Amino acid sequence: MFHHYDDHRFRKIIDEFILSSANDKSLSCIIRNIDLEAAKSGISFYQMVFMLIQKDVIKNRKTKLPI
């Protein structure tokens, strides 16, 4: 897993993801919304995506813990 939003590999993957979403209007809209929320929070798009991924990883780990 990536340890920082400024990791070159992380940025490259996100950039490729953005480029691949060009033909998917729904995905493009989601990306724009993430960018708007990042701007409102005063952080970069990459930081916001990284935070969302971290949040999802934590959520998934919690749901997979044995009871």
Biopython code that builds the backbone (N, CA, C, O; Angstrom):
import numpy as np
from Bio.PDB.StructureBuilder import StructureBuilder

atoms = [
    (1, "MET", "N", (0.844, -1.180, 0.000)),
    (1, "MET", "CA", (0.000, 0.000, 0.000)),
    (1, "MET", "C", (0.886, 1.239, 0.000)),
    (1, "MET", "O", (2.023, 1.204, 0.471)),
    (2, "PHE", "N", (0.370, 2.295, -0.514)),
    (2, "PHE", "CA", (1.111, 3.546, -0.560)),
    (2, "PHE", "C", (1.096, 4.199, 0.810)),
    (2, "PHE", "O", (0.117, 4.099, 1.551)),
    (3, "HIS", "N", (2.170, 4.855, 1.129)),
    (3, "HIS", "CA", (2.290, 5.459, 2.454)),
    (3, "HIS", "C", (2.066, 6.962, 2.437)),
    (3, "HIS", "O", (1.992, 7.597, 3.489)),
    (4, "HIS", "N", (1.960, 7.530, 1.241)),
    (4, "HIS", "CA", (1.816, 8.975, 1.179)),
    (4, "HIS", "C", (1.186, 9.368, -0.153)),
    (4, "HIS", "O", (1.454, 8.744, -1.179)),
    (5, "TYR", "N", (0.351, 10.401, -0.134)),
    (5, "TYR", "CA", (-0.322, 10.857, -1.346)),
    (5, "TYR", "C", (0.648, 11.414, -2.374)),
    (5, "TYR", "O", (0.291, 11.546, -3.545)),
    (6, "ASP", "N", (1.859, 11.743, -1.964)),
    (6, "ASP", "CA", (2.835, 12.326, -2.881)),
    (6, "ASP", "C", (3.747, 11.263, -3.505)),
    (6, "ASP", "O", (4.692, 11.589, -4.225)),
    (7, "ASP", "N", (3.457, 10.009, -3.226)),
    (7, "ASP", "CA", (4.203, 8.897, -3.801)),
    (7, "ASP", "C", (4.034, 8.941, -5.329)),
    (7, "ASP", "O", (2.912, 9.015, -5.830)),
    (8, "HIS", "N", (5.134, 8.894, -6.048)),
    (8, "HIS", "CA", (5.105, 8.989, -7.518)),
    (8, "HIS", "C", (4.220, 7.896, -8.122)),
    (8, "HIS", "O", (3.469, 8.155, -9.061)),
    (9, "ARG", "N", (4.306, 6.693, -7.592)),
    (9, "ARG", "CA", (3.503, 5.584, -8.124)),
    (9, "ARG", "C", (2.020, 5.836, -7.895)),
    (9, "ARG", "O", (1.196, 5.547, -8.763)),
    (10, "PHE", "N", (1.684, 6.369, -6.735)),
    (10, "PHE", "CA", (0.288, 6.669, -6.424)),
    (10, "PHE", "C", (-0.251, 7.705, -7.404)),
    (10, "PHE", "O", (-1.333, 7.530, -7.965)),
    (11, "ARG", "N", (0.491, 8.766, -7.606)),
    (11, "ARG", "CA", (0.051, 9.813, -8.529)),
    (11, "ARG", "C", (-0.118, 9.277, -9.945)),
    (11, "ARG", "O", (-1.064, 9.640, -10.643)),
    (12, "LYS", "N", (0.801, 8.413, -10.366)),
    (12, "LYS", "CA", (0.730, 7.846, -11.715)),
    (12, "LYS", "C", (-0.525, 6.992, -11.875)),
    (12, "LYS", "O", (-1.202, 7.067, -12.901)),
    (13, "ILE", "N", (-0.834, 6.187, -10.875)),
    (13, "ILE", "CA", (-2.033, 5.350, -10.925)),
    (13, "ILE", "C", (-3.289, 6.210, -10.976)),
    (13, "ILE", "O", (-4.199, 5.936, -11.758)),
    (14, "ILE", "N", (-3.344, 7.238, -10.154)),
    (14, "ILE", "CA", (-4.513, 8.130, -10.137)),
    (14, "ILE", "C", (-4.639, 8.859, -11.468)),
    (14, "ILE", "O", (-5.742, 8.991, -11.999)),
    (15, "ASP", "N", (-3.530, 9.330, -12.009)),
    (15, "ASP", "CA", (-3.564, 9.999, -13.316)),
    (15, "ASP", "C", (-4.083, 9.064, -14.406)),
    (15, "ASP", "O", (-4.886, 9.472, -15.245)),
    (16, "GLU", "N", (-3.629, 7.819, -14.396)),
    (16, "GLU", "CA", (-4.090, 6.845, -15.383)),
    (16, "GLU", "C", (-5.583, 6.555, -15.204)),
    (16, "GLU", "O", (-6.317, 6.402, -16.180)),
    (17, "PHE", "N", (-6.015, 6.482, -13.958)),
    (17, "PHE", "CA", (-7.428, 6.262, -13.661)),
    (17, "PHE", "C", (-8.268, 7.414, -14.219)),
    (17, "PHE", "O", (-9.313, 7.185, -14.828)),
    (18, "ILE", "N", (-7.815, 8.634, -14.013)),
    (18, "ILE", "CA", (-8.536, 9.811, -14.515)),
    (18, "ILE", "C", (-8.623, 9.764, -16.034)),
    (18, "ILE", "O", (-9.689, 9.992, -16.606)),
    (19, "LEU", "N", (-7.513, 9.471, -16.681)),
    (19, "LEU", "CA", (-7.510, 9.406, -18.143)),
    (19, "LEU", "C", (-8.429, 8.308, -18.660)),
    (19, "LEU", "O", (-9.083, 8.479, -19.689)),
    (20, "SER", "N", (-8.485, 7.201, -17.967)),
    (20, "SER", "CA", (-9.324, 6.089, -18.414)),
    (20, "SER", "C", (-10.811, 6.359, -18.194)),
    (20, "SER", "O", (-11.656, 5.667, -18.761)),
    (21, "SER", "N", (-11.129, 7.343, -17.388)),
    (21, "SER", "CA", (-12.532, 7.649, -17.104)),
    (21, "SER", "C", (-13.132, 8.638, -18.100)),
    (21, "SER", "O", (-14.297, 9.014, -17.972)),
    (22, "ALA", "N", (-12.359, 9.054, -19.074)),
    (22, "ALA", "CA", (-12.809, 10.084, -20.013)),
    (22, "ALA", "C", (-14.107, 9.707, -20.723)),
    (22, "ALA", "O", (-14.908, 10.587, -21.036)),
    (23, "ASN", "N", (-14.328, 8.434, -20.979)),
    (23, "ASN", "CA", (-15.523, 8.000, -21.703)),
    (23, "ASN", "C", (-16.656, 7.554, -20.785)),
    (23, "ASN", "O", (-17.673, 7.046, -21.258)),
    (24, "ASP", "N", (-16.492, 7.738, -19.494)),
    (24, "ASP", "CA", (-17.512, 7.339, -18.515)),
    (24, "ASP", "C", (-18.011, 8.591, -17.804)),
    (24, "ASP", "O", (-17.348, 9.119, -16.911)),
    (25, "LYS", "N", (-19.186, 9.058, -18.212)),
    (25, "LYS", "CA", (-19.703, 10.323, -17.665)),
    (25, "LYS", "C", (-19.933, 10.249, -16.163)),
    (25, "LYS", "O", (-19.675, 11.221, -15.453)),
    (26, "SER", "N", (-20.407, 9.129, -15.675)),
    (26, "SER", "CA", (-20.666, 8.974, -14.247)),
    (26, "SER", "C", (-19.372, 9.066, -13.452)),
    (26, "SER", "O", (-19.306, 9.757, -12.435)),
    (27, "LEU", "N", (-18.357, 8.374, -13.913)),
    (27, "LEU", "CA", (-17.061, 8.399, -13.243)),
    (27, "LEU", "C", (-16.422, 9.785, -13.331)),
    (27, "LEU", "O", (-15.819, 10.256, -12.367)),
    (28, "SER", "N", (-16.553, 10.423, -14.466)),
    (28, "SER", "CA", (-16.027, 11.782, -14.627)),
    (28, "SER", "C", (-16.691, 12.748, -13.652)),
    (28, "SER", "O", (-16.039, 13.640, -13.108)),
    (29, "CYS", "N", (-17.985, 12.566, -13.436)),
    (29, "CYS", "CA", (-18.718, 13.418, -12.487)),
    (29, "CYS", "C", (-18.217, 13.186, -11.061)),
    (29, "CYS", "O", (-18.047, 14.136, -10.297)),
    (30, "ILE", "N", (-17.983, 11.933, -10.709)),
    (30, "ILE", "CA", (-17.462, 11.609, -9.375)),
    (30, "ILE", "C", (-16.090, 12.247, -9.174)),
    (30, "ILE", "O", (-15.807, 12.802, -8.112)),
    (31, "ILE", "N", (-15.251, 12.165, -10.184)),
    (31, "ILE", "CA", (-13.906, 12.748, -10.105)),
    (31, "ILE", "C", (-13.992, 14.263, -9.935)),
    (31, "ILE", "O", (-13.240, 14.844, -9.152)),
    (32, "ARG", "N", (-14.898, 14.898, -10.660)),
    (32, "ARG", "CA", (-15.084, 16.354, -10.512)),
    (32, "ARG", "C", (-15.542, 16.702, -9.099)),
    (32, "ARG", "O", (-15.083, 17.685, -8.516)),
    (33, "ASN", "N", (-16.449, 15.894, -8.552)),
    (33, "ASN", "CA", (-16.938, 16.146, -7.195)),
    (33, "ASN", "C", (-15.827, 15.989, -6.155)),
    (33, "ASN", "O", (-15.738, 16.769, -5.207)),
    (34, "ILE", "N", (-14.990, 14.980, -6.342)),
    (34, "ILE", "CA", (-13.848, 14.805, -5.441)),
    (34, "ILE", "C", (-12.933, 16.021, -5.531)),
    (34, "ILE", "O", (-12.440, 16.509, -4.514)),
    (35, "ASP", "N", (-12.710, 16.501, -6.734)),
    (35, "ASP", "CA", (-11.850, 17.670, -6.937)),
    (35, "ASP", "C", (-12.458, 18.906, -6.271)),
    (35, "ASP", "O", (-11.739, 19.691, -5.653)),
    (36, "LEU", "N", (-13.758, 19.080, -6.391)),
    (36, "LEU", "CA", (-14.431, 20.226, -5.751)),
    (36, "LEU", "C", (-14.326, 20.147, -4.235)),
    (36, "LEU", "O", (-14.047, 21.151, -3.580)),
    (37, "GLU", "N", (-14.547, 18.967, -3.671)),
    (37, "GLU", "CA", (-14.439, 18.790, -2.222)),
    (37, "GLU", "C", (-13.012, 19.033, -1.737)),
    (37, "GLU", "O", (-12.801, 19.601, -0.665)),
    (38, "ALA", "N", (-12.041, 18.602, -2.530)),
    (38, "ALA", "CA", (-10.648, 18.850, -2.172)),
    (38, "ALA", "C", (-10.370, 20.348, -2.137)),
    (38, "ALA", "O", (-9.731, 20.852, -1.213)),
    (39, "ALA", "N", (-10.859, 21.057, -3.159)),
    (39, "ALA", "CA", (-10.654, 22.509, -3.223)),
    (39, "ALA", "C", (-11.317, 23.195, -2.025)),
    (39, "ALA", "O", (-10.734, 24.103, -1.433)),
    (40, "LYS", "N", (-12.525, 22.768, -1.667)),
    (40, "LYS", "CA", (-13.217, 23.344, -0.516)),
    (40, "LYS", "C", (-12.436, 23.120, 0.779)),
    (40, "LYS", "O", (-12.434, 23.964, 1.676)),
    (41, "SER", "N", (-11.777, 21.968, 0.854)),
    (41, "SER", "CA", (-11.007, 21.626, 2.055)),
    (41, "SER", "C", (-9.597, 22.196, 2.035)),
    (41, "SER", "O", (-8.867, 22.098, 3.022)),
    (42, "GLY", "N", (-9.214, 22.793, 0.910)),
    (42, "GLY", "CA", (-7.887, 23.389, 0.806)),
    (42, "GLY", "C", (-6.774, 22.358, 0.667)),
    (42, "GLY", "O", (-5.635, 22.606, 1.064)),
    (43, "ILE", "N", (-7.111, 21.193, 0.099)),
    (43, "ILE", "CA", (-6.103, 20.158, -0.112)),
    (43, "ILE", "C", (-6.070, 19.786, -1.585)),
    (43, "ILE", "O", (-6.953, 20.168, -2.352)),
    (44, "SER", "N", (-5.051, 19.041, -1.973)),
    (44, "SER", "CA", (-4.943, 18.642, -3.373)),
    (44, "SER", "C", (-5.896, 17.492, -3.688)),
    (44, "SER", "O", (-6.371, 16.796, -2.791)),
    (45, "PHE", "N", (-6.158, 17.313, -4.944)),
    (45, "PHE", "CA", (-6.985, 16.200, -5.404)),
    (45, "PHE", "C", (-6.375, 14.879, -4.952)),
    (45, "PHE", "O", (-7.086, 13.981, -4.501)),
    (46, "TYR", "N", (-5.051, 14.765, -5.075)),
    (46, "TYR", "CA", (-4.362, 13.530, -4.684)),
    (46, "TYR", "C", (-4.526, 13.266, -3.178)),
    (46, "TYR", "O", (-4.733, 12.126, -2.764)),
    (47, "GLN", "N", (-4.433, 14.312, -2.376)),
    (47, "GLN", "CA", (-4.638, 14.148, -0.937)),
    (47, "GLN", "C", (-6.045, 13.644, -0.640)),
    (47, "GLN", "O", (-6.229, 12.760, 0.197)),
    (48, "MET", "N", (-7.029, 14.205, -1.320)),
    (48, "MET", "CA", (-8.418, 13.792, -1.092)),
    (48, "MET", "C", (-8.621, 12.339, -1.496)),
    (48, "MET", "O", (-9.242, 11.577, -0.756)),
    (49, "VAL", "N", (-8.117, 11.947, -2.640)),
    (49, "VAL", "CA", (-8.249, 10.565, -3.084)),
    (49, "VAL", "C", (-7.558, 9.637, -2.090)),
    (49, "VAL", "O", (-8.093, 8.585, -1.739)),
    (50, "PHE", "N", (-6.377, 10.025, -1.642)),
    (50, "PHE", "CA", (-5.633, 9.207, -0.682)),
    (50, "PHE", "C", (-6.442, 9.040, 0.604)),
    (50, "PHE", "O", (-6.525, 7.940, 1.149)),
    (51, "MET", "N", (-7.029, 10.115, 1.080)),
    (51, "MET", "CA", (-7.839, 10.054, 2.301)),
    (51, "MET", "C", (-9.053, 9.146, 2.111)),
    (51, "MET", "O", (-9.401, 8.375, 3.005)),
    (52, "LEU", "N", (-9.692, 9.240, 0.951)),
    (52, "LEU", "CA", (-10.855, 8.387, 0.687)),
    (52, "LEU", "C", (-10.460, 6.914, 0.626)),
    (52, "LEU", "O", (-11.191, 6.051, 1.111)),
    (53, "ILE", "N", (-9.324, 6.635, 0.040)),
    (53, "ILE", "CA", (-8.836, 5.251, -0.022)),
    (53, "ILE", "C", (-8.522, 4.751, 1.380)),
    (53, "ILE", "O", (-8.887, 3.631, 1.738)),
    (54, "GLN", "N", (-7.845, 5.579, 2.178)),
    (54, "GLN", "CA", (-7.526, 5.183, 3.552)),
    (54, "GLN", "C", (-8.806, 4.896, 4.339)),
    (54, "GLN", "O", (-8.890, 3.903, 5.063)),
    (55, "LYS", "N", (-9.784, 5.760, 4.193)),
    (55, "LYS", "CA", (-11.055, 5.599, 4.896)),
    (55, "LYS", "C", (-11.718, 4.282, 4.485)),
    (55, "LYS", "O", (-12.250, 3.565, 5.333)),
    (56, "ASP", "N", (-11.687, 3.968, 3.202)),
    (56, "ASP", "CA", (-12.290, 2.729, 2.709)),
    (56, "ASP", "C", (-11.539, 1.501, 3.222)),
    (56, "ASP", "O", (-12.157, 0.503, 3.592)),
    (57, "VAL", "N", (-10.216, 1.573, 3.243)),
    (57, "VAL", "CA", (-9.407, 0.460, 3.748)),
    (57, "VAL", "C", (-9.735, 0.201, 5.216)),
    (57, "VAL", "O", (-9.901, -0.949, 5.623)),
    (58, "ILE", "N", (-9.827, 1.256, 6.001)),
    (58, "ILE", "CA", (-10.149, 1.113, 7.434)),
    (58, "ILE", "C", (-11.534, 0.510, 7.600)),
    (58, "ILE", "O", (-11.731, -0.384, 8.423)),
    (59, "LYS", "N", (-12.489, 0.992, 6.827)),
    (59, "LYS", "CA", (-13.849, 0.478, 6.900)),
    (59, "LYS", "C", (-13.880, -1.011, 6.552)),
    (59, "LYS", "O", (-14.543, -1.798, 7.227)),
    (60, "ASN", "N", (-13.163, -1.391, 5.497)),
    (60, "ASN", "CA", (-13.140, -2.790, 5.082)),
    (60, "ASN", "C", (-12.465, -3.670, 6.112)),
    (60, "ASN", "O", (-12.885, -4.808, 6.320)),
    (61, "ARG", "N", (-11.437, -3.173, 6.753)),
    (61, "ARG", "CA", (-10.761, -3.949, 7.800)),
    (61, "ARG", "C", (-11.683, -4.186, 8.978)),
    (61, "ARG", "O", (-11.691, -5.273, 9.555)),
    (62, "LYS", "N", (-12.454, -3.185, 9.336)),
    (62, "LYS", "CA", (-13.383, -3.313, 10.464)),
    (62, "LYS", "C", (-14.469, -4.344, 10.175)),
    (62, "LYS", "O", (-14.862, -5.094, 11.069)),
    (63, "THR", "N", (-14.958, -4.389, 8.935)),
    (63, "THR", "CA", (-16.024, -5.325, 8.602)),
    (63, "THR", "C", (-15.515, -6.754, 8.475)),
    (63, "THR", "O", (-16.303, -7.698, 8.534)),
    (64, "LYS", "N", (-14.220, -6.922, 8.304)),
    (64, "LYS", "CA", (-13.651, -8.256, 8.149)),
    (64, "LYS", "C", (-13.102, -8.824, 9.452)),
    (64, "LYS", "O", (-12.626, -9.959, 9.475)),
    (65, "LEU", "N", (-13.160, -8.057, 10.533)),
    (65, "LEU", "CA", (-12.664, -8.541, 11.817)),
    (65, "LEU", "C", (-13.580, -9.645, 12.340)),
    (65, "LEU", "O", (-14.803, -9.526, 12.260)),
    (66, "PRO", "N", (-12.995, -10.717, 12.874)),
    (66, "PRO", "CA", (-13.842, -11.779, 13.426)),
    (66, "PRO", "C", (-14.573, -11.306, 14.683)),
    (66, "PRO", "O", (-14.051, -10.509, 15.462)),
    (67, "ILE", "N", (-15.738, -11.794, 14.851)),
    (67, "ILE", "CA", (-16.567, -11.392, 15.995)),
    (67, "ILE", "C", (-16.275, -12.267, 17.189)),
    (67, "ILE", "O", (-16.874, -12.084, 18.249)),
]
sb = StructureBuilder()
sb.init_structure("model")
sb.init_model(0)
sb.init_chain("A")
sb.init_seg("    ")
for serial, (resi, resn, name, xyz) in enumerate(atoms, 1):
    if name == "N":
        sb.init_residue(resn, " ", resi, " ")
    sb.init_atom(name, np.array(xyz, "f"), 0.0, 1.0, " ", f" {name:<3s}", serial, name[0])
structure = sb.get_structure()
